[in-house]
Amino acid sequence: METATVAALKKELQFYSKDDLMQVCLRLAKFKKENKELLSYLLFESENEQHYIDGIKEEIDEAFASMNTSSFYYSKKSVRKILSNTKKYIRYSQNKETEVQLLLYFCRKLRTMTPSFTRSSVLRNTYETQLRMIRKAMEKLHEDLQYDYQRELEKLES
């Protein structure tokens, strides 16, 4: 079976009734956890973005607190998992300001991690990559926001 393009799906969905669309959405939600998470974001969280960000920050806090730091191997695995979850939530939002806030928060938590992330080249590279991602996302924000986030970014870079 060949997958249809987004444009083809959009054209086809225009002919569906409200009830049929609801059935399609519910079926998608049942099919995969990420679909359900995205639908939950769109229905319940998208109206209050700051509440959504605060919830993700709490998850990041919990994940860093429960991280196994007995060896760098486990630390790297945990950091990668935290980062992939954070990126998943950023994809749901598709808001550049949310992306900047969450990545800045992730980098702040990584800096305060013990043992220090600087002792591992993989974690150091992950940190540097996220700083580049923040800079790239900041370019698409309003100038006032860029200034505020630039100051936070400079603190992380020093």
HELIX and SHEET records of a PDB file:
HELIX    1   1 VAL A    6  LEU A   13  1                                   8    
HELIX    2   2 LYS A   18  PHE A   31  1                                  14    
HELIX    3   3 LYS A   33  SER A   40  1                                   8    
HELIX    4   4 TYR A   41  GLU A   45  3                                   5    
HELIX    5   5 GLU A   49  ALA A   65  1                                  17    
HELIX    6   6 PHE A   72  SER A   93  1                                  22    
HELIX    7   7 LYS A   96  ARG A  111  1                                  16    
HELIX    8   8 PHE A  117  ARG A  119  5                                   3    
HELIX    9   9 SER A  121  MET A  138  1                                  18    
HELIX   10  10 GLU A  143  GLU A  157  1                                  15    
END                                                                             
